[in-house]
Amino acid sequence: MSTFDPWSPAFVSHPYEAYRQLREQEPVSWFEPSGQYLISRHEDVNALLRDRRLGRTYLHVATHEEMGRTPPPAQDEPFWRLNNNGMLDREPPDHTRLRRLVSQAFTPRRVEALRPVVQRLADGLVDAFVAKGGGDLIAEVAEPLPVTVIAELLGIPDADRHHLRPWSAAICGMYELNPSRETAAAAVRAAEEFSEYLRALARRRAGDPQDDLISALTAVEGLSEDELIGTCVLLLNAGHEATVNVTGNGWWALFRNPDQLRKIQTNPGLVPVAVEELMRFDTPLQMFERWVLEDIEVHGQTIRRGQEVALLFGSANHDPAVFSDPERLDVERRDNPHISFGAGIHYCLGAPLARIELAASFGALLAKAPGLRLEREPQWKPGYVIRGLERLDVSL
């Protein structure tokens, strides 16, 4: 049996055979190294994402000790303060309040107004990329586009934007399984620096509002300063990490499936459909975790209050019970209920913006770099939960 081993480079590069065996033989599997139950079938993952007996946190109903858990080390408090003030790690009624308040500022109209901005940025990045004859597609196109879009949306001054990606990468290191003390220390430093920066910027915007999301959030009644900061960091992290990895993973998948690449080259109208398939085929967020707040039963296995489940998005998105021929990349796949954006109350608030960015990026590259070709096989980053390539070297 292929081993589920999120610290193995071989597993990270291709986890899908291990997922297949989990779905077929052990759809609820205890994974001792991380102390979690792995949930691998689409039906179960989808249902548990919506089940209110589970939560992203348990602190709204119990203390760490009451749940049989050890509190995080005191030196990590700046990270957890930042993390726990974002809506992703809140449960109702706090989550309901926060999502409603943030939605007042992060409106569909504001997102839709970004469409021409996103297209202009994508075109500019691709033009520069083509002019130099290619390079690292991730560093030069995939990363700058969503980071710049979120920076524009929030209102981060140009001179400060170079901090955003390093801060985000350090903070997101804590979302991997069993992060090291070195990873935790880097996340704490980034959380402190990013929080201090945003606190000062929000106070300036409160006194001198601009046409940006931070100004809009400072005007929302009932949103604390810590919650505003947590929201902004969440929008940056969630708003670009997945988009970067869908772009890199997606192009790598297309290079491995040249017949599918030719389909979207000859029919650019397929790009929005293809983007959904690329999110399914090589899911950027492979695992999403939930705490069990009340005893549940999955496939006859009782999972007790205080335990944790690991919902395997990558496995769910390859479940043959839901997807026809799931191991095949099909850029014309229309029946595609992937769960890459989650489900239930924590469904990704930024999904519409991510789709705009991805369509603009893939569309611009297809139009302006029709001869794009892979220079060398890429390597995967060591992280498993947030899964992406180190770099993607291409030429024209």
C-alpha positions in Angstrom: 0.0 0.0 0.0 1.3 3.5 -0.9 2.0 5.3 2.4 0.4 8.6 3.4 3.5 10.5 4.3 3.2 14.3 4.1 6.9 14.8 4.9 8.1 12.6 2.0 9.1 14.4 -1.2 7.9 11.4 -3.2 4.5 11.5 -1.6 4.2 15.3 -2.0 5.0 15.1 -5.7 2.3 12.5 -6.3 -0.1 11.8 -3.4 -3.0 10.5 -5.6 -2.2 6.7 -5.4 -2.1 6.8 -1.6 -5.4 8.7 -1.7 -6.9 6.1 -4.0 -6.0 3.3 -1.6 -7.3 5.3 1.4 -10.7 5.9 -0.3 -11.0 2.2 -1.3 -9.6 0.5 1.9 -9.7 2.9 4.8 -11.9 6.0 4.2 -11.5 7.0 7.8 -7.9 6.4 8.9 -6.1 7.3 12.1 -2.8 9.0 11.4 -0.6 8.7 14.5 2.2 11.2 13.5 -0.2 14.2 13.5 -2.9 12.7 15.8 -5.7 13.1 13.2 -8.3 11.1 11.4 -7.8 11.3 7.7 -11.1 11.6 5.7 -10.6 10.8 2.0 -13.9 10.4 0.2 -15.7 13.4 -1.4 -19.0 12.7 0.1 -17.6 12.6 3.6 -15.3 15.6 3.2 -18.2 17.7 1.7 -20.5 16.6 4.5 -18.1 17.3 7.4 -17.2 20.8 6.0 -20.9 21.6 6.5 -21.4 19.8 9.8 -21.7 22.2 12.7 -20.6 19.5 15.2 -17.1 20.3 13.9 -15.2 23.7 13.9 -12.1 25.4 12.8 -11.6 26.2 16.5 -13.0 24.9 19.8 -12.2 27.9 21.9 -15.8 29.3 21.6 -17.1 26.2 23.5 -14.2 25.0 25.7 -10.7 25.7 26.9 -7.6 23.8 25.7 -7.6 21.8 28.9 -11.3 21.0 28.7 -10.7 19.5 25.2 -7.8 17.5 26.4 -5.3 19.7 24.5 -2.1 21.4 25.5 -2.2 25.2 25.1 0.3 26.6 22.5 3.6 27.8 23.9 3.5 31.3 25.3 6.2 32.5 22.9 3.8 31.8 20.0 1.1 34.1 21.3 1.6 36.8 18.6 0.9 34.3 15.8 -2.2 32.8 17.5 -3.5 36.3 18.4 -3.3 37.2 14.7 -4.6 33.9 13.5 -7.5 33.7 15.9 -8.7 37.2 15.0 -9.4 36.2 11.3 -12.8 34.9 10.4 -11.4 31.6 9.1 -10.6 30.5 12.7 -13.8 31.8 14.3 -17.1 30.0 14.7 -20.6 31.3 15.1 -21.7 33.7 16.4 -18.3 35.5 16.0 -17.8 34.1 12.5 -21.2 35.2 11.4 -20.7 38.7 12.7 -17.2 39.0 11.2 -18.2 37.6 7.7 -21.2 40.0 7.6 -19.1 43.0 8.6 -16.3 42.1 6.1 -18.8 41.5 3.4 -20.0 45.1 3.8 -16.5 46.2 2.6 -15.5 43.3 0.4 -18.5 43.6 -1.8 -19.2 41.8 -5.2 -19.2 45.3 -6.8 -15.7 46.1 -5.4 -14.4 42.7 -6.6 -16.0 43.1 -10.1 -14.5 46.6 -10.3 -11.1 44.9 -10.1 -11.6 42.9 -13.3 -10.0 45.5 -15.6 -7.2 46.1 -13.1 -6.5 42.4 -12.9 -6.4 42.1 -16.7 -4.1 45.1 -17.0 -1.7 43.7 -14.4 -1.8 40.2 -16.0 -1.1 41.6 -19.5 1.8 43.7 -18.2 3.4 40.9 -16.3 3.1 38.5 -19.3 4.4 41.2 -21.8 7.5 41.6 -19.6 7.9 37.8 -19.4 7.6 37.4 -23.1 10.0 40.3 -23.8 12.8 38.5 -21.8 12.1 35.2 -23.5 10.6 33.4 -20.4 12.1 32.4 -17.1 10.5 31.3 -13.8 6.8 31.5 -14.4 5.9 31.3 -10.7 8.3 34.1 -9.6 7.6 36.4 -12.5 3.9 35.9 -13.2 2.1 33.6 -10.8 3.2 35.3 -7.6 3.2 39.0 -8.5 -0.3 39.1 -9.9 -2.4 38.1 -6.9 -0.1 39.8 -4.4 -0.3 43.0 -6.4 -4.1 42.7 -6.7 -4.6 42.1 -2.9 -2.2 45.0 -2.2 -4.2 47.2 -4.5 -7.4 46.1 -2.9 -6.2 46.7 0.6 -4.4 49.9 -0.2 -0.8 48.8 0.6 1.6 51.5 -0.7 3.9 50.4 -3.5 7.0 50.9 -1.4 5.9 48.4 1.2 4.6 45.6 -1.0 7.9 43.7 -1.1 7.3 42.7 2.6 4.0 40.9 1.8 5.1 37.7 0.2 7.8 36.9 2.8 5.4 37.7 5.7 2.8 35.5 4.2 5.1 32.6 3.5 6.4 32.7 7.1 2.9 32.8 8.6 1.6 30.0 6.3 4.5 27.7 7.5 2.5 27.2 10.7 -0.4 25.6 8.7 1.8 22.6 7.8 1.6 19.4 9.9 3.8 19.5 13.1 5.7 22.7 12.3 9.2 22.9 13.7 10.3 25.5 16.4 12.2 27.3 13.7 9.1 27.5 11.5 7.1 28.7 14.5 9.6 31.4 15.4 9.6 32.7 11.8 5.8 32.8 11.9 5.8 34.7 15.2 8.3 37.3 13.8 6.2 37.8 10.7 3.0 38.0 12.7 4.5 40.7 14.9 5.9 42.7 12.0 2.8 42.4 9.8 0.4 43.2 12.7 2.4 46.3 13.7 2.5 47.5 10.1 -1.2 47.0 9.5 -2.1 48.6 12.8 -0.2 51.8 11.9 -1.6 51.8 8.4 -5.2 51.3 9.6 -4.9 54.2 12.0 -3.6 56.5 9.2 -6.5 55.4 7.0 -9.0 56.0 9.8 -7.8 59.6 9.9 -7.4 60.0 6.2 -9.6 57.5 4.3 -8.7 56.4 0.8 -10.6 54.4 -1.8 -9.3 51.0 -0.5 -10.5 48.1 1.6 -8.5 49.0 4.7 -10.2 52.4 4.8 -13.6 50.7 4.2 -12.9 48.3 7.1 -11.9 51.0 9.5 -15.4 52.5 8.9 -17.2 49.3 9.7 -18.9 49.5 13.1 -18.4 46.5 15.4 -15.0 45.4 13.9 -12.2 45.6 16.4 -8.7 46.7 15.4 -7.3 43.2 16.0 -10.1 41.7 13.9 -9.4 44.2 11.1 -5.7 43.2 11.2 -6.6 39.5 11.2 -9.0 40.0 8.3 -6.4 41.8 6.2 -3.7 39.1 6.8 -6.3 36.4 6.0 -7.2 38.2 2.7 -3.5 38.3 1.7 -2.7 34.8 2.7 -5.8 33.1 1.4 -6.0 35.6 -1.5 -2.8 34.7 -3.1 -1.3 31.4 -1.9 -3.9 29.3 -3.7 -3.9 31.4 -6.8 -0.1 31.1 -7.1 -0.2 27.3 -6.7 -3.1 26.8 -9.1 -1.1 28.7 -11.7 2.1 26.8 -11.2 0.5 23.4 -10.7 -1.9 24.1 -13.6 0.8 24.9 -16.1 2.8 21.9 -15.0 -0.3 19.7 -15.6 -0.9 21.3 -19.0 2.7 20.6 -20.1 2.2 17.0 -19.1 -1.0 16.8 -21.1 -0.3 18.6 -24.4 -3.6 17.5 -25.9 -5.4 19.4 -23.2 -3.2 22.5 -23.7 -3.9 22.5 -27.4 -7.6 22.5 -26.7 -7.5 25.7 -24.7 -5.0 27.2 -27.1 -7.4 26.7 -30.0 -10.5 27.6 -28.0 -9.7 30.4 -25.4 -13.3 30.4 -24.4 -12.6 27.2 -22.5 -10.3 29.0 -20.0 -12.9 29.5 -17.2 -13.9 25.8 -17.4 -10.2 24.8 -17.6 -9.4 26.8 -14.5 -12.0 24.8 -12.5 -10.5 21.6 -13.8 -6.9 22.6 -12.9 -8.1 23.5 -9.4 -9.5 20.0 -9.1 -6.7 18.1 -10.8 -3.8 19.4 -8.7 -5.5 21.0 -5.7 -3.5 23.8 -4.1 -4.8 23.2 -0.6 -4.5 19.5 0.0 -5.8 19.3 3.5 -8.2 21.3 5.7 -8.5 20.5 9.4 -11.5 20.5 11.8 -11.9 20.0 15.5 -14.7 17.7 16.7 -17.0 19.6 19.0 -19.4 16.7 19.6 -18.9 13.0 19.0 -19.5 11.9 15.4 -19.5 8.7 13.5 -18.1 8.2 10.0 -18.2 4.8 8.3 -18.8 3.1 11.7 -15.8 4.9 13.3 -16.6 7.0 16.3 -14.6 10.2 16.5 -14.7 11.7 19.9 -15.1 15.3 21.0 -11.6 17.0 21.2 -10.2 14.9 18.4 -9.2 16.4 15.0 -10.1 15.4 11.5 -8.0 16.1 8.4 -10.2 16.5 5.4 -8.2 15.5 2.3 -9.3 17.9 -0.4 -6.9 16.5 -3.0 -8.3 13.0 -2.4 -11.9 14.2 -2.5 -11.3 15.9 -5.8 -10.1 12.6 -7.3 -13.0 10.5 -6.1 -14.3 8.4 -8.9 -17.7 8.3 -7.1 -18.1 11.9 -8.1 -15.7 12.6 -11.0 -15.6 10.5 -14.2 -12.1 9.3 -14.9 -10.7 11.5 -12.2 -7.0 10.9 -12.9 -7.4 12.3 -16.4 -7.0 16.1 -16.9 -10.1 17.2 -18.9 -10.2 21.0 -19.6 -13.8 20.5 -21.0 -15.1 18.9 -17.8 -18.4 20.6 -17.1 -19.7 18.5 -14.2 -17.0 19.5 -11.7 -18.2 19.9 -8.1 -14.6 20.2 -6.8 -14.2 21.5 -3.2 -11.0 23.5 -3.6 -12.7 26.5 -2.2 -14.2 24.6 0.7 -17.9 24.4 1.6 -20.3 25.5 4.3 -19.9 28.7 6.3 -16.2 28.8 5.7 -16.5 28.7 1.9 -13.8 31.0 0.5 -14.9 34.6 0.5 -12.3 35.4 -2.2 -13.3 32.7 -4.7 -14.8 35.2 -7.2 -11.6 37.3 -7.2 -9.4 34.1 -7.5 -11.4 33.1 -10.6 -10.9 36.5 -12.2 -7.2 36.4 -11.5 -6.7 32.9 -12.8 -8.7 33.5 -16.0 -6.7 36.7 -16.7 -3.3 35.0 -16.1 -4.0 31.8 -18.1 -5.7 33.9 -20.9 -2.8 36.3 -21.2 -0.2 33.6 -21.3 -2.2 31.6 -23.9 -2.6 34.7 -26.1 0.8 36.3 -25.8 3.0 33.2 -25.4 1.6 30.5 -27.6 4.9 28.8 -27.9 5.4 28.4 -24.1 7.4 25.3 -23.3 8.9 23.7 -20.3 12.6 23.9 -19.8 13.1 21.3 -17.0 10.9 19.2 -14.7 10.1 21.3 -11.7 10.6 20.4 -8.0 7.8 20.5 -5.4 8.1 22.7 -2.3 8.5 20.6 0.9 5.1 21.7 2.2 2.1 19.3 1.8 -0.9 21.2 3.1 -0.3 24.2 0.9 1.2 22.3 -2.1 3.0 24.0 -4.9 6.1 24.1 -7.1 9.4 25.7 -6.1 9.7 27.2 -9.6 8.6 26.6 -13.2 11.2 27.4 -15.8 9.8 27.9 -19.2 10.9 29.5 -22.5 9.1 30.7 -25.6 
